[in-house]
Amino acid sequence: MAAKLNRTQDEITYMRPVSNCAGCGDTKVSWSVYEGMKRFNREHELKGKDRYQIVYVADRGCGNLQGYHAYHIVDAILCMGTGAIVGEGIKESCSEKQIVVTASGDGGYNFNISGSKFAAKNKKWGAINIIYNNYNIRMTGGQIPLETDFDKEGAAMGFEVIHVNPYRVDDNAELFKGLVDRYLNKDKVMVVADGVCVLDMRREAASVGLKLGHFIKSEECLDLKFAQEREMVSRDEPEKLKELPRFKCRLCGIGLRCQALLNNDPGLCFGCGACAQFPCPVGALSFEGRSYAISTDITELI
Amino acid sequence: MKKTGALNLGRVRLSGNQAVARGALEAGVRVATGYPGAPISDLQGSFEQLAGNIRRASPFTVKLGQALDEVNYNLTAHWGTTTNEDNAFAFALGAVICKGDRKKREFLTEDEWDLVYGETAFADGKNKSIPVGSRVMCSFKHLGGNTAADAIRVAVNIVPYSGGLGIASGDDRQGTASQTMQDNKVLFSLHFRIPTFELHSPLTAHQTVRNCYRLFEELGTPFAVIMNYDLSYREVSVDLAMEVDLGANMRQKSFTRDPKHLVTIGPHIRPRENKFHAHLIPLFRKKIGEYFDFLGNKVQQYGEKPRTLLLLNGPFREDFQLVKHDQTLKNRLLKKFGGIVAVETTVVFPQPQSLYKKLITKLAIEKICVFEEGYGRVIYMQLLDLVSRYGLDAKVFDCGIPYEPRIYERFSYIDHILAS
């Protein structure tokens, strides 16, 4: 028997990353989860083997696939509607330093209810159950969702339900940092991310005559600086251009999975405002104007 | 740490369900999930009692529970709390994919290890040891296989992370307590294409279950054991002496990141599906042939110059034991068939083709009689395929029965063999 498989043409497959709109709320939550875990370890001065890790177990769906493709934080996606119960199984066999977070869209939530109920009743562990509320985000193209009352249903199962504005990424990172502590105390928390579909953002804002803001990058931005350096090298020493890496810093664009930030083009910005709270390492990123990071309710933005 | 625990519990009565539980516990199973339904309820019910979730009510669970407590055996059981079979199986999947420990290779060569583990997060292992975690059992009645089909199919897509997972299916082929009659040999063999075994006796079921855990955990695949209604409930008296694999039960817990295997999206699963069918099933077939005895199967010759091969599975195998103790039956058998080779097998899928090919060609077998119960004819079809594939000069006869006889109408399988 051959030691290694011969790769046949059939096995050469392509990756099809999920491409979210620049202001999509789903893309922001998983960054906050990851950042929250880092902050928890930093605050408790946990290093090396003492650090806690997240095991991110998800359901099928764009919100979670972007978490896999963009942030590489999704560890397992098995069957549709089983993220919550698979997560419970993992808790049985993973180490005490591994915090299992489960995530699903609202369709998955309905499918997941029996698993979520199990998670809420299981007294051995805590639970952090994230719901991407696609009623607002319309990830799958404006489908008519089931009428779901997360507050009543979550509470009935035994969860404390916390609604978050997904664009307030720093606040949410702080929230998840705190939730790790609560998980270790065996608390059961359901986090519902109430984003707004970017298509609705534009429409809603236009309907009330509101002009949404946009991001601003100062000259300190490492990516812009590097772009200038590339321009200079290509003009003066084009033979050295190949030696330069293509990008130097894209933390904000990759972190928030934002096409506008990745391309340094405010014209592509929908005005969600997530970058207002993004911790740029050199403080070069800011946001000017009104945004949904202030509130997801348009009446509060006027 | 003590690697094995010897438990001597004296004489107890043991049902088929309890025998499967015994095998799983001997293998060191740490997590047991399931969903109740006749005839399998008593299996998961035994785990529930042993885990202390409900009162220990039978002599088996009282005696064994006490003995397991004394050796600090770890057991988590979820039965009624998982709301259906799909939930139970998904829970089992979560528990089995965590591979936080390593064990030495017992059954795989280095090349075979490369084939099974070469593309996983463990591929860099210098001594090519086996990544292991909790051994898990999930049980449900035959209809449960339909309910859990989505999750079971995913278990195939994440091989080898699903190694260490055993499925026990209680078939109610006579529809005694079910709205449908179903032969799950078909489901597990032909649809999921995982190693599948039909148990035949409460006396020996534990050996097959225990050794399946050992072999198929290393091969990285889940396996299924199937029982019929009669076997599930039938009790025998045994002197219960168990060797419990405490090393397996007390393995280190940890989740290892490998999203290329555990995030089941098209680009990840397509090459693995191809590998499973083209390379791994042939490997399972080969290993089942190599460890045929180890898995509780026997090949025995009766009479001179055998020209007939009897392939005896499930209850046919159980009743065939009578031949060994009854000279009259043996004489009738030899008179009917002449010299025979009897293959007493629990294997339903995949059949060890090279073993049969060797037997057929070496002994110049002319006639193969397949005795299996149920509608699927899974073994018969595989034997037909074998004869056709290798151009063997032997005829294959379907001698099974397409149903399970009613439990209160004791059907004589040995009479059926002698009359066929």
Interface residues (C-beta under 8 A of the other chain):
Chain A: M1 A2 A3 K4 L5 T8 D10 E11 T13 Y14 M15 R16 V55 V57 L65 Y68 H72 V74 D75 A76 I77 L78 C79 M80 T82 I85 V86 G87 E88 G89 I90 K91 E92 S93 C94 S95 E96 Q98 S114 G115 K117 F118 K121 N122
Chain B: R30 V31 T33 T76 H78 T81 T82 T83 N84 D86 N87 A90 F91 A92 L93 G94 A95 V96 I97 C98 G100 T109 E110 D111 E112 D114 L115 G118 E119 G133 S134 D150 A151 V154 I158 Q252 K253 S254 F255 R257 P259 L262 V263 T264 I265 G266 P267 R270 P271 N274 K275 H279 L283
